[in-house]
Amino acid sequence: MENYYPLFINLRGKKCVVIGGGEAAADRISELLQCRATVAVVSPRAVSRISAWAGLGWITWLKERYHEHHLEGAFLVICTVRQAELNQQVYRDCHTRNILLNATGAPEAGCFIFPTVVSRGPLTIAISTEGKCPAFAHQLKRDLEEQFTETHGAFLSYLGGLRDYIWEELPDETRRSALMEELASPEFFKLYRNLPLEALESRIAAMIARIKKDTGA
């Protein structure tokens, strides 16, 4: 079994080729569109979602059987067709071009796999069992979905919005990092859930004032 390197990739504007036109392909296309990728689909036929996206101009649908020329300029390829011969051909074509490949029907032919994901706004938690037991990954996802709610995503967005303000108030990196650690704590998350926004901001201002006083800033 391979040892995979966990990685988040920025696909904005990058050409991603999806081979296949079924529901599995549509699911991957939906995810790629959320990442602002430039998506090309290669398949003689496609489900309604893919047809609709092509009609809106969100993707390019090439109503053809796969050929290696479809990989020109591609950064990443996803093959969702469960045909061994096709998977091997796509693997050879991607390998010679150093293109990232995921092959749904033959994971061993690809160079990356998709994790099970829990998303809460800007918070993304990725889970992988390296193929040993996908059912366990799905169980972990259910557990994490109960543990992390949409409020956690909103809280993360709120903390992100504070960064410029805190950076301006506390130029010293050590003090700034210490405050962010405190704001990211479970205790402060409870305050975020229970206090009005105005009261929360007053508390943060008091925390900054205390740090400045303690350090003579």
Backbone torsions as a table, in degrees:
resi	resn	phi	psi	omega
1	MET	NA	137.4	-179.6
2	GLU	-71.9	153.0	170.7
3	ASN	-101.3	110.9	-174.3
4	TYR	-89.5	146.8	178.1
5	TYR	-95.4	118.7	-179.5
6	PRO	-69.9	133.3	-171.6
7	LEU	-156.9	139.2	171.4
8	PHE	-109.5	128.3	-174.6
9	ILE	-114.8	136.1	173.8
10	ASN	-82.1	112.5	-177.7
11	LEU	-102.4	6.7	-177.9
12	ARG	-55.3	121.6	176.8
13	GLY	77.4	-2.3	-178.4
14	LYS	-89.0	141.0	-179.2
15	LYS	-75.3	121.5	177.6
16	CYS	-121.2	125.7	-177.1
17	VAL	-103.6	126.9	176.2
18	VAL	-111.3	121.2	-179.4
19	ILE	-100.6	117.7	-176.3
20	GLY	121.2	151.8	-175.8
21	GLY	-127.8	19.8	-178.6
22	GLY	-88.5	-170.1	-178.7
23	GLU	-65.3	-35.6	177.8
24	ALA	-62.3	-40.8	177.4
25	ALA	-65.0	-42.0	-179.5
26	ALA	-61.5	-39.3	178.3
27	ASP	-61.8	-44.1	179.9
28	ARG	-68.1	-38.6	179.0
29	ILE	-61.9	-42.0	179.1
30	SER	-57.5	-43.6	179.5
31	GLU	-66.3	-40.3	179.9
32	LEU	-65.3	-39.2	178.7
33	LEU	-63.9	-37.4	177.1
34	GLN	-62.8	-26.8	179.0
35	CYS	-90.3	5.7	178.9
36	ARG	63.7	31.2	176.4
37	ALA	-76.7	159.1	172.3
38	THR	-93.7	112.3	-168.4
39	VAL	-107.5	130.3	172.1
40	ALA	-119.2	130.1	-178.9
41	VAL	-110.9	131.5	-180.0
42	VAL	-114.8	109.3	179.6
43	SER	-173.6	134.2	178.2
44	PRO	-62.6	-31.3	-180.0
45	ARG	-131.5	158.7	-178.8
46	ALA	-153.4	154.7	177.5
47	VAL	-71.8	168.6	-171.3
48	SER	-60.7	-36.5	-179.2
49	ARG	-60.6	-44.3	-179.4
50	ILE	-66.0	-42.9	178.2
51	SER	-60.4	-41.2	-179.7
52	ALA	-65.9	-43.6	-180.0
53	TRP	-63.1	-39.3	178.1
54	ALA	-64.8	-40.7	178.7
55	GLY	-62.9	-31.3	178.1
56	LEU	-82.7	-7.3	-179.2
57	GLY	82.0	12.3	-178.4
58	TRP	-77.2	-26.9	-180.0
59	ILE	-136.8	165.7	172.0
60	THR	-104.9	122.7	-179.7
61	TRP	-108.0	112.8	177.4
62	LEU	-96.0	105.6	-174.0
63	LYS	-82.1	64.5	-175.3
64	GLU	-139.5	163.5	169.2
65	ARG	-77.6	152.9	-175.6
66	TYR	-60.7	139.2	171.0
67	HIS	-142.5	151.4	-175.5
68	GLU	-59.3	-24.5	179.8
69	HIS	-66.3	-17.0	177.8
70	HIS	-67.5	-15.9	-177.9
71	LEU	-87.1	-2.5	-176.9
72	GLU	-58.7	123.0	178.3
73	GLY	78.5	5.5	-176.5
74	ALA	-77.2	140.9	174.0
75	PHE	-95.4	-33.8	-174.3
76	LEU	-148.0	144.2	179.9
77	VAL	-130.1	136.8	174.5
78	ILE	-123.0	118.9	178.4
79	CYS	-105.9	114.0	-177.0
80	THR	-103.3	4.2	-178.9
81	VAL	-86.9	125.0	-177.3
82	ARG	-89.3	66.7	176.2
83	GLN	-128.4	117.0	-172.9
84	ALA	-57.4	-43.9	-177.6
85	GLU	-63.9	-42.6	179.0
86	LEU	-66.0	-43.1	179.1
87	ASN	-58.7	-41.4	179.8
88	GLN	-67.1	-38.8	178.2
89	GLN	-64.6	-45.6	179.2
90	VAL	-62.7	-39.5	178.4
91	TYR	-60.1	-47.5	-179.3
92	ARG	-61.9	-43.2	-177.8
93	ASP	-66.1	-40.3	179.0
94	CYS	-71.4	-39.6	-178.1
95	HIS	-61.4	-44.2	-178.4
96	THR	-68.8	-21.5	-178.6
97	ARG	-103.4	0.9	-178.2
98	ASN	57.1	46.0	178.9
99	ILE	-104.7	134.2	177.1
100	LEU	-62.5	134.3	-176.5
101	LEU	-134.5	134.9	166.9
102	ASN	-120.2	125.3	-179.7
103	ALA	-115.8	108.3	-175.2
104	THR	-58.7	-43.8	-175.8
105	GLY	-81.8	-10.8	-178.4
106	ALA	-149.1	77.1	-176.8
107	PRO	-53.4	-32.5	-178.2
108	GLU	-67.5	-18.7	179.8
109	ALA	-83.0	-18.5	-178.8
110	GLY	-92.4	172.8	178.5
111	CYS	-111.3	-0.3	174.5
112	PHE	-150.4	157.7	176.7
113	ILE	-124.5	160.8	179.1
114	PHE	-94.1	132.9	176.7
115	PRO	-80.0	166.1	167.6
116	THR	-80.7	134.0	-168.5
117	VAL	-124.0	139.3	169.4
118	VAL	-114.7	122.7	-178.2
119	SER	-119.8	132.0	174.9
120	ARG	-135.9	86.9	-175.4
121	GLY	61.3	-127.5	180.0
122	PRO	-75.6	-6.5	179.5
123	LEU	-87.9	121.3	177.8
124	THR	-125.8	125.6	177.7
125	ILE	-116.4	119.1	-178.2
126	ALA	-106.5	136.8	-176.2
127	ILE	-125.0	133.2	175.8
128	SER	-139.9	138.8	172.6
129	THR	-108.2	13.9	-177.9
130	GLU	54.9	32.4	176.8
131	GLY	82.2	-1.8	-176.5
132	LYS	-70.0	-39.6	-179.4
133	CYS	-158.4	83.7	179.1
134	PRO	-56.2	-31.0	179.6
135	ALA	-61.4	-36.1	178.4
136	PHE	-67.3	-38.7	177.1
137	ALA	-61.4	-40.8	179.2
138	HIS	-66.8	-35.0	177.2
139	GLN	-67.1	-42.2	176.7
140	LEU	-61.7	-38.2	178.6
141	LYS	-61.3	-44.4	179.0
142	ARG	-61.5	-41.1	178.8
143	ASP	-63.6	-44.3	-177.9
144	LEU	-69.8	-32.5	177.8
145	GLU	-65.1	-30.5	175.5
146	GLU	-77.1	-35.2	-176.8
147	GLN	-75.5	-40.4	-176.9
148	PHE	-109.7	117.9	-175.9
149	THR	-103.9	179.8	176.7
150	GLU	-62.7	-25.4	178.2
151	THR	-63.1	-34.5	177.3
152	HIS	-64.0	-40.3	177.5
153	GLY	-64.4	-41.7	178.2
154	ALA	-65.4	-37.8	178.3
155	PHE	-62.9	-42.7	178.8
156	LEU	-63.5	-41.3	177.2
157	SER	-61.9	-39.7	179.2
158	TYR	-63.0	-45.8	178.6
159	LEU	-61.6	-39.9	178.4
160	GLY	-62.2	-36.2	178.6
161	GLY	-69.2	-18.6	-179.5
162	LEU	-85.5	-14.3	-170.2
163	ARG	-59.0	-47.4	-178.5
164	ASP	-63.0	-40.9	179.7
165	TYR	-62.8	-46.1	-178.9
166	ILE	-68.3	-36.7	178.4
167	TRP	-61.3	-40.5	-179.3
168	GLU	-70.4	-38.8	-176.8
169	GLU	-77.9	-32.1	-176.7
170	LEU	-127.6	84.6	-179.2
171	PRO	-62.7	-27.1	-178.2
172	ASP	-71.8	123.7	-174.2
173	GLU	-63.8	-39.8	-178.3
174	THR	-62.4	-47.3	179.7
175	ARG	-66.8	-39.7	-180.0
176	ARG	-63.5	-43.2	-180.0
177	SER	-65.4	-38.9	179.1
178	ALA	-63.6	-40.0	178.5
179	LEU	-67.2	-42.3	179.4
180	MET	-63.0	-36.3	175.6
181	GLU	-61.2	-40.9	179.6
182	GLU	-67.8	-41.5	180.0
183	LEU	-68.0	-28.7	-178.8
184	ALA	-86.0	1.7	-175.4
185	SER	-74.6	157.7	175.5
186	PRO	-57.6	-33.3	-179.5
187	GLU	-64.8	-42.9	-179.8
188	PHE	-72.2	-31.5	176.1
189	PHE	-61.1	-38.0	176.7
190	LYS	-63.2	-41.0	176.9
191	LEU	-62.6	-40.2	179.5
192	TYR	-60.2	-39.4	-179.1
193	ARG	-72.7	-29.7	-168.5
194	ASN	-107.5	-21.1	-176.2
195	LEU	-98.3	149.1	170.7
196	PRO	-62.8	153.8	-176.7
197	LEU	-58.3	-40.2	-179.1
198	GLU	-62.4	-41.5	179.0
199	ALA	-67.3	-36.5	179.7
200	LEU	-65.2	-44.0	-179.2
201	GLU	-67.2	-34.4	176.1
202	SER	-64.7	-38.2	179.0
203	ARG	-66.8	-40.0	179.0
204	ILE	-65.3	-42.3	178.2
205	ALA	-61.0	-38.3	178.6
206	ALA	-67.3	-37.3	178.1
207	MET	-63.5	-42.9	179.4
208	ILE	-65.5	-42.6	179.1
209	ALA	-61.5	-38.6	179.4
210	ARG	-64.5	-43.1	-179.8
211	ILE	-63.3	-43.8	179.3
212	LYS	-62.2	-40.4	-179.3
213	LYS	-67.0	-43.4	-177.6
214	ASP	-65.3	-29.9	-175.9
215	THR	-102.0	-1.9	180.0
216	GLY	71.2	22.4	-178.3
217	ALA	-78.0	NA	NA
